[in-house]
């Protein structure tokens, strides 16, 4: 006995969406980077004083873990951005604070909410979009559904609410 996958018939009509403009996506990205930067700045203030005044404690711990402050800080920044973007874009609103401000949301190509895994894939694929020379972002101008390279990789779209 063989197993078959039955695909229900569709009317062949693709859902209709109003895609987010390049300008509103760019402005939303600026707002989001500002939000994360402020949060990280607030987080780094106590870490800075701990490092400055607690060098007797911090330096041996970093040496024990075979870490330095600079790569550790970089990892903290990347993780903070990843958690912010993936959590917000996989939430029931499907949007970061910047995207919400500009009336945008991220969804899969059928308009459904993203899973945390897909939102994470989209975030890390942005690193591919950035190299070389931000060409992956420029693709959004050239594609019919205004998808950047990271949107194509993660099979997502940015639409207006």
Steps between C-alpha positions, in 0.01 A plus 500: 500500500642837402441825680382794299484864589172652398519868415163672514399679182555874490351758275850599385462852634794630696408706808505873438716715726616858506874470541695733725684777319877509494494838678278384786708183542819705515355746752367211712849348499645828630242510782574137591877554505444804724281296740756219526790745533331682790425167671859387455633833624293461817633146536862601433510776765514259795730266304735791431518595869541137597788471258650834601481452876478125521799423282632276774189280460419539128844445346563161665148382410547598135843333500351189656237485225769583241306812394581864458260786550480604133383167348271449799346842439458423131327172581271683743405755232428230238296294749303806612411590141411140418275460805330835437432445130412129518275538805316804372457371144374162621255659745129513426544854358785386276684829527780673682432836664630680190283295266195553723564875498496500119205259470699202372518136595705198396325179402563194287414512131141396575439765765544273802687585819868408510640234729794597720722274284397674176539844659848392617587379151386836362718685753816302428434515125521881534874449545504342153295794367757743634795355307627612263401866494145445632399344167257265673304802622510665157319193365183626674481777240522247218258228614127509439411435865774733630693211654861547600735203482433406863125499427554266205719268711247487785198506265352807668340825391451838666146631460299799608249437778 
